[in-house]
Amino acid sequence: MRFMVIVKADKNTEAGVMPTEQMLADMGNYNEELVKAGVMLAGEGLHPSSKGARVRFSGPSRTVIDGPFAETKELIAGFWILRCQSWDEVIAWVKRCPMPPENDVELEIRQIFEEEDFGAEFTPELREQERRVWAEAARNAKQDLR
């Protein structure tokens, strides 16, 4: 099973406060543990919402709303994609995540849909299209790492 672990934004992340050297080292060690265990598939931090935008869809119209956004508790500061065998395993990994003790931080865990979750509506043709798209995306990601 794959899971997205969402790091909720707070006043510090929204203010663009960067992590300390110690926090970067601790997080680097944690990420290295995740990778060595074969659990981590991806993970990134995000710039504050002041550097972001939203696109609102209403019928045929599209409206772009530039950040920052008011409700910090609804914002994301970063994420991991983890592959674990169970909810218990992903929760155990998330509980080990280093977070600054002086901050209240909330991590949200959401399971990612897999092909079999979509049932018969996800036809063999749609499955093949999905595989082609993700193979191309993986090639793009590989190029980005150079």
JOSUL-V482197 format. One record per pair of residues at least 12 apart in sequence whose C-alpha atoms are under 6 Angstrom apart, sorted by the first residue. I is the first residue (numbers start at 1). GAP is how many residues later the second one is. D is the distance in whole Angstrom. If there is no record, write none. Layout:
i->[I I]
gap->[GAP GAP]
d->[D D]
This chain:
i->[1 1 1 2 2 2 2 3 3 3 3 3 4 4 4 4 5 5 5 5 6 6 6 7 7 7 7 7 8 8 8 8 8 9 9 9 10 14 16 39 39 40 41 41 42 42 43 43 44 44 45 45 46 46 49 49 50 50 52 53 53 53]
gap->[82 83 84 80 81 109 110 78 79 107 108 109 76 77 105 106 74 75 103 104 73 101 102 69 70 71 72 100 67 68 69 98 99 66 67 68 62 34 32 43 44 42 40 41 38 39 36 37 34 35 32 33 31 32 18 19 17 18 15 12 13 14]
d->[6 6 6 6 4 6 5 6 5 5 4 5 6 5 6 5 5 5 6 5 5 5 5 6 5 5 6 5 6 5 6 6 6 5 5 5 6 5 6 5 5 5 5 6 6 5 5 4 6 6 6 4 5 5 5 5 4 4 5 5 4 5]
